[in-house]
């Protein structure tokens, strides 16, 4: 698994804590990692994360294979799709 995926889970869990500094820094890090501006809500960030993980399991790994074996056009299309999913870039 990618390091960002593992650290993202920890960051999302940190949004539920009591310490405002930790919550604020975790929220900032999630925004930097994802490019998204969701509120400081662990539920919303967990939905996003779960969707990204589900996408990777359904499609992402096959796109990596295309990067190795595909035609130039297939590779460009695979890169376009992968780049839309920041968690696995």
N, CA, C and O atoms as a CHARMM CRD file, in Angstrom:
* protein
*
  356
    1    1 UNK  N      0.85300  -1.18000   0.00000 PROA 1      0.00000
    2    1 UNK  CA     0.00000   0.00000   0.00000 PROA 1      0.00000
    3    1 UNK  C      0.89500   1.23800   0.00000 PROA 1      0.00000
    4    1 UNK  O      2.00200   1.21800   0.53700 PROA 1      0.00000
    5    2 UNK  N      0.41900   2.27100  -0.58400 PROA 2      0.00000
    6    2 UNK  CA     1.17100   3.51700  -0.67800 PROA 2      0.00000
    7    2 UNK  C      1.21100   4.22600   0.67900 PROA 2      0.00000
    8    2 UNK  O      0.25700   4.14800   1.45300 PROA 2      0.00000
    9    3 UNK  N      2.30800   4.90900   0.95900 PROA 3      0.00000
   10    3 UNK  CA     2.46800   5.60300   2.23200 PROA 3      0.00000
   11    3 UNK  C      1.40000   6.66000   2.44000 PROA 3      0.00000
   12    3 UNK  O      0.91000   6.82500   3.55700 PROA 3      0.00000
   13    4 UNK  N      1.02600   7.38300   1.38800 PROA 4      0.00000
   14    4 UNK  CA    -0.00500   8.41400   1.52600 PROA 4      0.00000
   15    4 UNK  C     -1.33100   7.82000   1.96300 PROA 4      0.00000
   16    4 UNK  O     -2.06700   8.44100   2.73000 PROA 4      0.00000
   17    5 UNK  N     -1.63900   6.63300   1.48700 PROA 5      0.00000
   18    5 UNK  CA    -2.89900   5.98300   1.86900 PROA 5      0.00000
   19    5 UNK  C     -2.89100   5.68500   3.36000 PROA 5      0.00000
   20    5 UNK  O     -3.86700   5.95400   4.06000 PROA 5      0.00000
   21    6 UNK  N     -1.79700   5.13500   3.83600 PROA 6      0.00000
   22    6 UNK  CA    -1.69900   4.80800   5.25600 PROA 6      0.00000
   23    6 UNK  C     -1.69000   6.06300   6.12200 PROA 6      0.00000
   24    6 UNK  O     -2.36400   6.10100   7.15100 PROA 6      0.00000
   25    7 UNK  N     -0.94800   7.07900   5.73100 PROA 7      0.00000
   26    7 UNK  CA    -0.89300   8.30300   6.53400 PROA 7      0.00000
   27    7 UNK  C     -2.22100   9.05400   6.48000 PROA 7      0.00000
   28    7 UNK  O     -2.59600   9.72600   7.44000 PROA 7      0.00000
   29    8 UNK  N     -2.92400   8.94200   5.36900 PROA 8      0.00000
   30    8 UNK  CA    -4.21500   9.62200   5.24500 PROA 8      0.00000
   31    8 UNK  C     -5.20300   9.08100   6.25500 PROA 8      0.00000
   32    8 UNK  O     -5.96600   9.84800   6.84300 PROA 8      0.00000
   33    9 UNK  N     -5.20500   7.78500   6.46700 PROA 9      0.00000
   34    9 UNK  CA    -6.09800   7.19900   7.46800 PROA 9      0.00000
   35    9 UNK  C     -5.81800   7.78100   8.85700 PROA 9      0.00000
   36    9 UNK  O     -6.74100   8.10200   9.60500 PROA 9      0.00000
   37   10 UNK  N     -4.53400   7.91000   9.18800 PROA 10     0.00000
   38   10 UNK  CA    -4.14500   8.47500  10.48900 PROA 10     0.00000
   39   10 UNK  C     -4.55800   9.94500  10.57600 PROA 10     0.00000
   40   10 UNK  O     -5.04900  10.38700  11.61500 PROA 10     0.00000
   41   11 UNK  N     -4.36500  10.69500   9.50700 PROA 11     0.00000
   42   11 UNK  CA    -4.76800  12.10600   9.50200 PROA 11     0.00000
   43   11 UNK  C     -6.27200  12.24300   9.71300 PROA 11     0.00000
   44   11 UNK  O     -6.71400  13.10600  10.47000 PROA 11     0.00000
   45   12 UNK  N     -7.05300  11.41000   9.05700 PROA 12     0.00000
   46   12 UNK  CA    -8.50900  11.47100   9.20300 PROA 12     0.00000
   47   12 UNK  C     -8.90800  11.15200  10.64400 PROA 12     0.00000
   48   12 UNK  O     -9.78000  11.81200  11.21100 PROA 12     0.00000
   49   13 UNK  N     -8.27200  10.14300  11.23300 PROA 13     0.00000
   50   13 UNK  CA    -8.54600   9.81400  12.64100 PROA 13     0.00000
   51   13 UNK  C     -8.20200  10.98900  13.55300 PROA 13     0.00000
   52   13 UNK  O     -8.87800  11.21700  14.55700 PROA 13     0.00000
   53   14 UNK  N     -7.15400  11.73300  13.20600 PROA 14     0.00000
   54   14 UNK  CA    -6.72700  12.87400  14.03100 PROA 14     0.00000
   55   14 UNK  C     -7.75500  13.99800  14.05500 PROA 14     0.00000
   56   14 UNK  O     -7.75300  14.81800  14.97300 PROA 14     0.00000
   57   15 UNK  N     -8.62600  14.04400  13.06300 PROA 15     0.00000
   58   15 UNK  CA    -9.67200  15.06900  13.04200 PROA 15     0.00000
   59   15 UNK  C    -10.69500  14.87600  14.15400 PROA 15     0.00000
   60   15 UNK  O    -11.43900  15.80200  14.47900 PROA 15     0.00000
   61   16 UNK  N    -10.74000  13.69000  14.73500 PROA 16     0.00000
   62   16 UNK  CA   -11.69500  13.39700  15.81100 PROA 16     0.00000
   63   16 UNK  C    -11.14100  13.71500  17.19000 PROA 16     0.00000
   64   16 UNK  O    -11.86900  13.62600  18.17900 PROA 16     0.00000
   65   17 UNK  N     -9.88300  14.07900  17.27600 PROA 17     0.00000
   66   17 UNK  CA    -9.25700  14.33000  18.56600 PROA 17     0.00000
   67   17 UNK  C     -9.69800  15.64300  19.19300 PROA 17     0.00000
   68   17 UNK  O    -10.42600  16.42700  18.58500 PROA 17     0.00000
   69   18 UNK  N     -9.25000  15.86500  20.40600 PROA 18     0.00000
   70   18 UNK  CA    -9.59900  17.06000  21.17600 PROA 18     0.00000
   71   18 UNK  C     -8.62200  18.21900  20.95100 PROA 18     0.00000
   72   18 UNK  O     -8.99500  19.38400  21.08900 PROA 18     0.00000
   73   19 UNK  N     -7.38700  17.89900  20.60900 PROA 19     0.00000
   74   19 UNK  CA    -6.35500  18.92000  20.47200 PROA 19     0.00000
   75   19 UNK  C     -6.55500  19.71500  19.18300 PROA 19     0.00000
   76   19 UNK  O     -6.45100  19.16300  18.08800 PROA 19     0.00000
   77   20 UNK  N     -6.84200  21.01300  19.31500 PROA 20     0.00000
   78   20 UNK  CA    -7.10600  21.87600  18.15100 PROA 20     0.00000
   79   20 UNK  C     -5.89700  21.97700  17.21700 PROA 20     0.00000
   80   20 UNK  O     -6.04900  22.05000  15.99700 PROA 20     0.00000
   81   21 UNK  N     -4.70400  21.98100  17.79800 PROA 21     0.00000
   82   21 UNK  CA    -3.50900  22.06200  16.97200 PROA 21     0.00000
   83   21 UNK  C     -3.33000  20.83700  16.09300 PROA 21     0.00000
   84   21 UNK  O     -3.02500  20.94900  14.90500 PROA 21     0.00000
   85   22 UNK  N     -3.52200  19.68000  16.68000 PROA 22     0.00000
   86   22 UNK  CA    -3.39800  18.43700  15.91600 PROA 22     0.00000
   87   22 UNK  C     -4.48300  18.36200  14.85700 PROA 22     0.00000
   88   22 UNK  O     -4.21600  17.99700  13.71100 PROA 22     0.00000
   89   23 UNK  N     -5.71100  18.70700  15.23900 PROA 23     0.00000
   90   23 UNK  CA    -6.81200  18.68800  14.27200 PROA 23     0.00000
   91   23 UNK  C     -6.54500  19.64400  13.11200 PROA 23     0.00000
   92   23 UNK  O     -6.73900  19.29300  11.94800 PROA 23     0.00000
   93   24 UNK  N     -6.10200  20.84400  13.44000 PROA 24     0.00000
   94   24 UNK  CA    -5.83800  21.84000  12.40600 PROA 24     0.00000
   95   24 UNK  C     -4.73100  21.41500  11.45900 PROA 24     0.00000
   96   24 UNK  O     -4.83500  21.59600  10.24600 PROA 24     0.00000
   97   25 UNK  N     -3.66800  20.84800  12.02100 PROA 25     0.00000
   98   25 UNK  CA    -2.56200  20.38600  11.17800 PROA 25     0.00000
   99   25 UNK  C     -2.95700  19.18400  10.32800 PROA 25     0.00000
  100   25 UNK  O     -2.54100  19.07500   9.17400 PROA 25     0.00000
  101   26 UNK  N     -3.75800  18.28300  10.89000 PROA 26     0.00000
  102   26 UNK  CA    -4.23100  17.12800  10.12400 PROA 26     0.00000
  103   26 UNK  C     -5.13200  17.58900   8.97900 PROA 26     0.00000
  104   26 UNK  O     -5.05300  17.06700   7.86600 PROA 26     0.00000
  105   27 UNK  N     -5.97800  18.56000   9.26100 PROA 27     0.00000
  106   27 UNK  CA    -6.87500  19.08200   8.22700 PROA 27     0.00000
  107   27 UNK  C     -6.07800  19.74900   7.11100 PROA 27     0.00000
  108   27 UNK  O     -6.35700  19.53300   5.93100 PROA 27     0.00000
  109   28 UNK  N     -5.10000  20.54800   7.47600 PROA 28     0.00000
  110   28 UNK  CA    -4.24200  21.20300   6.48800 PROA 28     0.00000
  111   28 UNK  C     -3.53300  20.15300   5.62700 PROA 28     0.00000
  112   28 UNK  O     -3.48700  20.27600   4.40300 PROA 28     0.00000
  113   29 UNK  N     -2.98000  19.12300   6.27400 PROA 29     0.00000
  114   29 UNK  CA    -2.25800  18.07700   5.53900 PROA 29     0.00000
  115   29 UNK  C     -3.17700  17.34600   4.56500 PROA 29     0.00000
  116   29 UNK  O     -2.77800  17.04900   3.44000 PROA 29     0.00000
  117   30 UNK  N     -4.40000  17.05700   4.98800 PROA 30     0.00000
  118   30 UNK  CA    -5.35800  16.40000   4.09500 PROA 30     0.00000
  119   30 UNK  C     -5.67800  17.28200   2.89100 PROA 30     0.00000
  120   30 UNK  O     -5.78900  16.79500   1.76600 PROA 30     0.00000
  121   31 UNK  N     -5.82200  18.55600   3.13100 PROA 31     0.00000
  122   31 UNK  CA    -6.08900  19.47200   2.02000 PROA 31     0.00000
  123   31 UNK  C     -4.91000  19.51600   1.05400 PROA 31     0.00000
  124   31 UNK  O     -5.10800  19.53100  -0.16100 PROA 31     0.00000
  125   32 UNK  N     -3.69300  19.53700   1.57500 PROA 32     0.00000
  126   32 UNK  CA    -2.50000  19.57000   0.72500 PROA 32     0.00000
  127   32 UNK  C     -2.37200  18.27700  -0.08400 PROA 32     0.00000
  128   32 UNK  O     -2.05900  18.30200  -1.27400 PROA 32     0.00000
  129   33 UNK  N     -2.61800  17.16600   0.57500 PROA 33     0.00000
  130   33 UNK  CA    -2.48800  15.86800  -0.06600 PROA 33     0.00000
  131   33 UNK  C     -3.53100  15.66100  -1.15800 PROA 33     0.00000
  132   33 UNK  O     -3.23100  15.11000  -2.21700 PROA 33     0.00000
  133   34 UNK  N     -4.74900  16.10300  -0.89500 PROA 34     0.00000
  134   34 UNK  CA    -5.86300  15.80800  -1.80000 PROA 34     0.00000
  135   34 UNK  C     -6.16200  16.91800  -2.79900 PROA 34     0.00000
  136   34 UNK  O     -6.72000  16.66400  -3.86700 PROA 34     0.00000
  137   35 UNK  N     -5.79500  18.14000  -2.45600 PROA 35     0.00000
  138   35 UNK  CA    -6.18600  19.26900  -3.29200 PROA 35     0.00000
  139   35 UNK  C     -7.64300  19.66600  -3.07800 PROA 35     0.00000
  140   35 UNK  O     -8.17700  20.49500  -3.81500 PROA 35     0.00000
  141   36 UNK  N     -8.28100  19.07800  -2.07900 PROA 36     0.00000
  142   36 UNK  CA    -9.69300  19.34600  -1.78300 PROA 36     0.00000
  143   36 UNK  C     -9.81900  20.26700  -0.58900 PROA 36     0.00000
  144   36 UNK  O     -8.88300  20.41300   0.19700 PROA 36     0.00000
  145   37 UNK  N    -10.96400  20.87800  -0.45800 PROA 37     0.00000
  146   37 UNK  CA   -11.19400  21.82900   0.64000 PROA 37     0.00000
  147   37 UNK  C    -12.43300  21.44700   1.44800 PROA 37     0.00000
  148   37 UNK  O    -13.28800  22.28300   1.74000 PROA 37     0.00000
  149   38 UNK  N    -12.50800  20.16100   1.80100 PROA 38     0.00000
  150   38 UNK  CA   -13.61500  19.71900   2.64700 PROA 38     0.00000
  151   38 UNK  C    -13.48300  20.34600   4.02800 PROA 38     0.00000
  152   38 UNK  O    -12.38400  20.72000   4.43700 PROA 38     0.00000
  153   39 UNK  N    -14.60400  20.46500   4.75500 PROA 39     0.00000
  154   39 UNK  CA   -14.52700  20.97600   6.12700 PROA 39     0.00000
  155   39 UNK  C    -13.77900  19.98700   7.02800 PROA 39     0.00000
  156   39 UNK  O    -13.47800  18.86300   6.62700 PROA 39     0.00000
  157   40 UNK  N    -13.49600  20.42200   8.22100 PROA 40     0.00000
  158   40 UNK  CA   -12.74800  19.62700   9.19700 PROA 40     0.00000
  159   40 UNK  C    -13.66000  18.54700   9.79200 PROA 40     0.00000
  160   40 UNK  O    -13.83500  18.47200  11.00800 PROA 40     0.00000
  161   41 UNK  N    -14.22100  17.73600   8.94400 PROA 41     0.00000
  162   41 UNK  CA   -15.16100  16.69300   9.35000 PROA 41     0.00000
  163   41 UNK  C    -14.57100  15.32700   9.02100 PROA 41     0.00000
  164   41 UNK  O    -14.37100  15.01300   7.84800 PROA 41     0.00000
  165   42 UNK  N    -14.29000  14.51100  10.03100 PROA 42     0.00000
  166   42 UNK  CA   -13.71300  13.20900   9.72700 PROA 42     0.00000
  167   42 UNK  C    -14.62400  12.35400   8.85200 PROA 42     0.00000
  168   42 UNK  O    -14.14100  11.56000   8.04500 PROA 42     0.00000
  169   43 UNK  N    -15.93200  12.50900   9.00500 PROA 43     0.00000
  170   43 UNK  CA   -16.86800  11.71500   8.20300 PROA 43     0.00000
  171   43 UNK  C    -16.72100  12.02200   6.71700 PROA 43     0.00000
  172   43 UNK  O    -16.70400  11.10500   5.89600 PROA 43     0.00000
  173   44 UNK  N    -16.61700  13.29300   6.36500 PROA 44     0.00000
  174   44 UNK  CA   -16.50800  13.67100   4.95200 PROA 44     0.00000
  175   44 UNK  C    -15.19300  13.19700   4.36000 PROA 44     0.00000
  176   44 UNK  O    -15.15700  12.68500   3.24100 PROA 44     0.00000
  177   45 UNK  N    -14.12200  13.36700   5.10800 PROA 45     0.00000
  178   45 UNK  CA   -12.82600  12.92300   4.62000 PROA 45     0.00000
  179   45 UNK  C    -12.77400  11.40100   4.50500 PROA 45     0.00000
  180   45 UNK  O    -12.13600  10.87700   3.59200 PROA 45     0.00000
  181   46 UNK  N    -13.43000  10.68700   5.41200 PROA 46     0.00000
  182   46 UNK  CA   -13.45500   9.22900   5.33700 PROA 46     0.00000
  183   46 UNK  C    -14.21400   8.77100   4.09200 PROA 46     0.00000
  184   46 UNK  O    -13.80600   7.80600   3.44700 PROA 46     0.00000
  185   47 UNK  N    -15.29800   9.43900   3.75000 PROA 47     0.00000
  186   47 UNK  CA   -16.02900   9.09500   2.52300 PROA 47     0.00000
  187   47 UNK  C    -15.13000   9.24600   1.30100 PROA 47     0.00000
  188   47 UNK  O    -15.07700   8.37000   0.43800 PROA 47     0.00000
  189   48 UNK  N    -14.42700  10.37300   1.24600 PROA 48     0.00000
  190   48 UNK  CA   -13.51200  10.59600   0.12600 PROA 48     0.00000
  191   48 UNK  C    -12.45500   9.49800   0.07700 PROA 48     0.00000
  192   48 UNK  O    -12.21300   8.91200  -0.97800 PROA 48     0.00000
  193   49 UNK  N    -11.83400   9.22400   1.20300 PROA 49     0.00000
  194   49 UNK  CA   -10.78600   8.21500   1.27500 PROA 49     0.00000
  195   49 UNK  C    -11.31400   6.84400   0.85900 PROA 49     0.00000
  196   49 UNK  O    -10.67200   6.14800   0.07200 PROA 49     0.00000
  197   50 UNK  N    -12.46500   6.45300   1.37400 PROA 50     0.00000
  198   50 UNK  CA   -13.05000   5.15700   1.02700 PROA 50     0.00000
  199   50 UNK  C    -13.33500   5.06400  -0.46900 PROA 50     0.00000
  200   50 UNK  O    -13.12000   4.01700  -1.08000 PROA 50     0.00000
  201   51 UNK  N    -13.81900   6.16000  -1.06100 PROA 51     0.00000
  202   51 UNK  CA   -14.07200   6.18700  -2.51000 PROA 51     0.00000
  203   51 UNK  C    -12.77400   6.01900  -3.29600 PROA 51     0.00000
  204   51 UNK  O    -12.74000   5.29700  -4.29200 PROA 51     0.00000
  205   52 UNK  N    -11.70600   6.68400  -2.85300 PROA 52     0.00000
  206   52 UNK  CA   -10.41900   6.57300  -3.52900 PROA 52     0.00000
  207   52 UNK  C     -9.86200   5.15200  -3.44600 PROA 52     0.00000
  208   52 UNK  O     -9.35200   4.62100  -4.43300 PROA 52     0.00000
  209   53 UNK  N     -9.96000   4.54400  -2.27500 PROA 53     0.00000
  210   53 UNK  CA    -9.46800   3.18000  -2.09900 PROA 53     0.00000
  211   53 UNK  C    -10.28900   2.21200  -2.95900 PROA 53     0.00000
  212   53 UNK  O     -9.72600   1.32000  -3.59400 PROA 53     0.00000
  213   54 UNK  N    -11.60800   2.38300  -2.98300 PROA 54     0.00000
  214   54 UNK  CA   -12.46600   1.52000  -3.80400 PROA 54     0.00000
  215   54 UNK  C    -12.12400   1.67400  -5.28400 PROA 54     0.00000
  216   54 UNK  O    -12.07000   0.68800  -6.01800 PROA 54     0.00000
  217   55 UNK  N    -11.89400   2.91900  -5.72300 PROA 55     0.00000
  218   55 UNK  CA   -11.50500   3.14000  -7.11600 PROA 55     0.00000
  219   55 UNK  C    -10.19800   2.40600  -7.42600 PROA 55     0.00000
  220   55 UNK  O    -10.08400   1.73500  -8.45200 PROA 55     0.00000
  221   56 UNK  N     -9.22400   2.53700  -6.54300 PROA 56     0.00000
  222   56 UNK  CA    -7.92900   1.89400  -6.78300 PROA 56     0.00000
  223   56 UNK  C     -8.09000   0.38700  -6.91500 PROA 56     0.00000
  224   56 UNK  O     -7.53100  -0.23100  -7.82100 PROA 56     0.00000
  225   57 UNK  N     -8.85900  -0.19600  -6.00300 PROA 57     0.00000
  226   57 UNK  CA    -9.04300  -1.64400  -6.03000 PROA 57     0.00000
  227   57 UNK  C     -9.78900  -2.09300  -7.28700 PROA 57     0.00000
  228   57 UNK  O     -9.51700  -3.17400  -7.80800 PROA 57     0.00000
  229   58 UNK  N    -10.71700  -1.28600  -7.77600 PROA 58     0.00000
  230   58 UNK  CA   -11.50800  -1.64300  -8.95400 PROA 58     0.00000
  231   58 UNK  C    -10.78600  -1.35200 -10.26300 PROA 58     0.00000
  232   58 UNK  O    -10.90700  -2.12200 -11.21600 PROA 58     0.00000
  233   59 UNK  N    -10.02600  -0.23700 -10.32600 PROA 59     0.00000
  234   59 UNK  CA    -9.47300   0.20800 -11.59900 PROA 59     0.00000
  235   59 UNK  C     -7.98300   0.55400 -11.58800 PROA 59     0.00000
  236   59 UNK  O     -7.29100   0.36800 -12.58900 PROA 59     0.00000
  237   60 UNK  N     -7.50400   1.04600 -10.47700 PROA 60     0.00000
  238   60 UNK  CA    -6.15700   1.61200 -10.44100 PROA 60     0.00000
  239   60 UNK  C     -5.04900   0.67300 -10.83300 PROA 60     0.00000
  240   60 UNK  O     -4.18400   1.02400 -11.63600 PROA 60     0.00000
  241   61 UNK  N     -5.06500  -0.51800 -10.27600 PROA 61     0.00000
  242   61 UNK  CA    -3.96500  -1.44100 -10.55700 PROA 61     0.00000
  243   61 UNK  C     -3.92600  -1.84600 -12.02700 PROA 61     0.00000
  244   61 UNK  O     -2.84400  -2.03400 -12.58200 PROA 61     0.00000
  245   62 UNK  N     -5.07900  -1.98100 -12.66100 PROA 62     0.00000
  246   62 UNK  CA    -5.08500  -2.32400 -14.09100 PROA 62     0.00000
  247   62 UNK  C     -4.53500  -1.16800 -14.93000 PROA 62     0.00000
  248   62 UNK  O     -3.95300  -1.38700 -15.99200 PROA 62     0.00000
  249   63 UNK  N     -4.72400   0.06300 -14.44800 PROA 63     0.00000
  250   63 UNK  CA    -4.16300   1.20400 -15.16300 PROA 63     0.00000
  251   63 UNK  C     -2.64100   1.19700 -15.10600 PROA 63     0.00000
  252   63 UNK  O     -1.98600   1.62200 -16.05700 PROA 63     0.00000
  253   64 UNK  N     -2.07800   0.72200 -14.01100 PROA 64     0.00000
  254   64 UNK  CA    -0.61800   0.61000 -13.92200 PROA 64     0.00000
  255   64 UNK  C     -0.09200  -0.35900 -14.97200 PROA 64     0.00000
  256   64 UNK  O      0.96600  -0.13000 -15.55700 PROA 64     0.00000
  257   65 UNK  N     -0.82000  -1.42900 -15.20900 PROA 65     0.00000
  258   65 UNK  CA    -0.41700  -2.39100 -16.23000 PROA 65     0.00000
  259   65 UNK  C     -0.41000  -1.73600 -17.61100 PROA 65     0.00000
  260   65 UNK  O      0.47600  -2.00000 -18.42300 PROA 65     0.00000
  261   66 UNK  N     -1.38900  -0.89100 -17.86800 PROA 66     0.00000
  262   66 UNK  CA    -1.44500  -0.17800 -19.14800 PROA 66     0.00000
  263   66 UNK  C     -0.23000   0.72200 -19.32100 PROA 66     0.00000
  264   66 UNK  O      0.27700   0.88600 -20.43100 PROA 66     0.00000
  265   67 UNK  N      0.23600   1.30600 -18.22000 PROA 67     0.00000
  266   67 UNK  CA     1.42100   2.16600 -18.30700 PROA 67     0.00000
  267   67 UNK  C      2.64500   1.39100 -18.77500 PROA 67     0.00000
  268   67 UNK  O      3.56300   1.96400 -19.36100 PROA 67     0.00000
  269   68 UNK  N      2.65700   0.09900 -18.51800 PROA 68     0.00000
  270   68 UNK  CA     3.79500  -0.73700 -18.90800 PROA 68     0.00000
  271   68 UNK  C      3.60000  -1.34300 -20.29500 PROA 68     0.00000
  272   68 UNK  O      4.55200  -1.43400 -21.07000 PROA 68     0.00000
  273   69 UNK  N      2.37700  -1.75600 -20.61000 PROA 69     0.00000
  274   69 UNK  CA     2.16000  -2.55200 -21.82300 PROA 69     0.00000
  275   69 UNK  C      1.31400  -1.86700 -22.88700 PROA 69     0.00000
  276   69 UNK  O      1.21000  -2.36700 -24.00700 PROA 69     0.00000
  277   70 UNK  N      0.70900  -0.73000 -22.55600 PROA 70     0.00000
  278   70 UNK  CA    -0.23500  -0.10900 -23.47700 PROA 70     0.00000
  279   70 UNK  C      0.40500   0.65300 -24.62300 PROA 70     0.00000
  280   70 UNK  O      1.61300   0.89000 -24.65600 PROA 70     0.00000
  281   71 UNK  N     -0.44700   1.02500 -25.55400 PROA 71     0.00000
  282   71 UNK  CA    -0.01900   1.89200 -26.64700 PROA 71     0.00000
  283   71 UNK  C      0.15600   3.30600 -26.10600 PROA 71     0.00000
  284   71 UNK  O     -0.22900   3.60200 -24.97500 PROA 71     0.00000
  285   72 UNK  N      0.73200   4.15900 -26.91200 PROA 72     0.00000
  286   72 UNK  CA     0.93700   5.54600 -26.47400 PROA 72     0.00000
  287   72 UNK  C     -0.39300   6.19800 -26.09200 PROA 72     0.00000
  288   72 UNK  O     -0.47500   6.89300 -25.07900 PROA 72     0.00000
  289   73 UNK  N     -1.41100   5.98100 -26.88400 PROA 73     0.00000
  290   73 UNK  CA    -2.72900   6.56500 -26.59800 PROA 73     0.00000
  291   73 UNK  C     -3.32300   5.98700 -25.31300 PROA 73     0.00000
  292   73 UNK  O     -3.89600   6.72800 -24.51500 PROA 73     0.00000
  293   74 UNK  N     -3.19400   4.69000 -25.10600 PROA 74     0.00000
  294   74 UNK  CA    -3.70300   4.07000 -23.88400 PROA 74     0.00000
  295   74 UNK  C     -2.95700   4.58900 -22.65900 PROA 74     0.00000
  296   74 UNK  O     -3.55800   4.82000 -21.60900 PROA 74     0.00000
  297   75 UNK  N     -1.66300   4.76900 -22.79600 PROA 75     0.00000
  298   75 UNK  CA    -0.85600   5.28400 -21.68600 PROA 75     0.00000
  299   75 UNK  C     -1.28500   6.70500 -21.33300 PROA 75     0.00000
  300   75 UNK  O     -1.43500   7.03300 -20.15700 PROA 75     0.00000
  301   76 UNK  N     -1.48000   7.53800 -22.33300 PROA 76     0.00000
  302   76 UNK  CA    -1.92600   8.91300 -22.06900 PROA 76     0.00000
  303   76 UNK  C     -3.27700   8.92600 -21.36500 PROA 76     0.00000
  304   76 UNK  O     -3.48000   9.69700 -20.42700 PROA 76     0.00000
  305   77 UNK  N     -4.19100   8.08900 -21.80600 PROA 77     0.00000
  306   77 UNK  CA    -5.51100   8.02200 -21.17400 PROA 77     0.00000
  307   77 UNK  C     -5.40000   7.51000 -19.73500 PROA 77     0.00000
  308   77 UNK  O     -6.06200   8.03100 -18.83700 PROA 77     0.00000
  309   78 UNK  N     -4.57700   6.50300 -19.51800 PROA 78     0.00000
  310   78 UNK  CA    -4.38600   5.97200 -18.16200 PROA 78     0.00000
  311   78 UNK  C     -3.80100   7.04400 -17.24500 PROA 78     0.00000
  312   78 UNK  O     -4.23500   7.18600 -16.10100 PROA 78     0.00000
  313   79 UNK  N     -2.82900   7.79100 -17.73400 PROA 79     0.00000
  314   79 UNK  CA    -2.24500   8.87600 -16.93700 PROA 79     0.00000
  315   79 UNK  C     -3.27700   9.93900 -16.59300 PROA 79     0.00000
  316   79 UNK  O     -3.28300  10.47400 -15.48500 PROA 79     0.00000
  317   80 UNK  N     -4.14200  10.23900 -17.53800 PROA 80     0.00000
  318   80 UNK  CA    -5.19900  11.22200 -17.30500 PROA 80     0.00000
  319   80 UNK  C     -6.12700  10.75400 -16.17800 PROA 80     0.00000
  320   80 UNK  O     -6.47800  11.53500 -15.29300 PROA 80     0.00000
  321   81 UNK  N     -6.51400   9.50500 -16.21500 PROA 81     0.00000
  322   81 UNK  CA    -7.41100   8.97200 -15.19000 PROA 81     0.00000
  323   81 UNK  C     -6.71100   8.92800 -13.83400 PROA 81     0.00000
  324   81 UNK  O     -7.27400   9.36000 -12.82800 PROA 81     0.00000
  325   82 UNK  N     -5.48900   8.40900 -13.80600 PROA 82     0.00000
  326   82 UNK  CA    -4.74600   8.31300 -12.54400 PROA 82     0.00000
  327   82 UNK  C     -4.53300   9.68900 -11.93200 PROA 82     0.00000
  328   82 UNK  O     -4.63900   9.84400 -10.71500 PROA 82     0.00000
  329   83 UNK  N     -4.23500  10.68300 -12.74800 PROA 83     0.00000
  330   83 UNK  CA    -3.95900  12.02000 -12.21900 PROA 83     0.00000
  331   83 UNK  C     -5.18500  12.65600 -11.56900 PROA 83     0.00000
  332   83 UNK  O     -5.05000  13.61000 -10.80200 PROA 83     0.00000
  333   84 UNK  N     -6.36200  12.14900 -11.86200 PROA 84     0.00000
  334   84 UNK  CA    -7.57300  12.64400 -11.22400 PROA 84     0.00000
  335   84 UNK  C     -7.81200  12.07200  -9.83400 PROA 84     0.00000
  336   84 UNK  O     -8.76700  12.44900  -9.15500 PROA 84     0.00000
  337   85 UNK  N     -6.94900  11.16700  -9.41800 PROA 85     0.00000
  338   85 UNK  CA    -7.07100  10.51600  -8.10600 PROA 85     0.00000
  339   85 UNK  C     -5.79300  10.77100  -7.32300 PROA 85     0.00000
  340   85 UNK  O     -4.84800   9.98500  -7.39200 PROA 85     0.00000
  341   86 UNK  N     -5.76700  11.84200  -6.59900 PROA 86     0.00000
  342   86 UNK  CA    -4.53700  12.31100  -5.96900 PROA 86     0.00000
  343   86 UNK  C     -3.95500  11.36600  -4.93100 PROA 86     0.00000
  344   86 UNK  O     -2.75100  11.39200  -4.67600 PROA 86     0.00000
  345   87 UNK  N     -4.78200  10.54400  -4.33900 PROA 87     0.00000
  346   87 UNK  CA    -4.28000   9.66900  -3.29100 PROA 87     0.00000
  347   87 UNK  C     -3.26200   8.66300  -3.83600 PROA 87     0.00000
  348   87 UNK  O     -2.36200   8.23200  -3.11600 PROA 87     0.00000
  349   88 UNK  N     -3.41000   8.29700  -5.09600 PROA 88     0.00000
  350   88 UNK  CA    -2.54400   7.27300  -5.68000 PROA 88     0.00000
  351   88 UNK  C     -1.59900   7.80000  -6.75000 PROA 88     0.00000
  352   88 UNK  O     -1.00900   7.00900  -7.48600 PROA 88     0.00000
  353   89 UNK  N     -1.44400   9.08700  -6.85300 PROA 89     0.00000
  354   89 UNK  CA    -0.52900   9.61500  -7.86600 PROA 89     0.00000
  355   89 UNK  C      0.87300   9.28900  -7.48200 PROA 89     0.00000
  356   89 UNK  O      1.80800   9.64300  -8.20000 PROA 89     0.00000
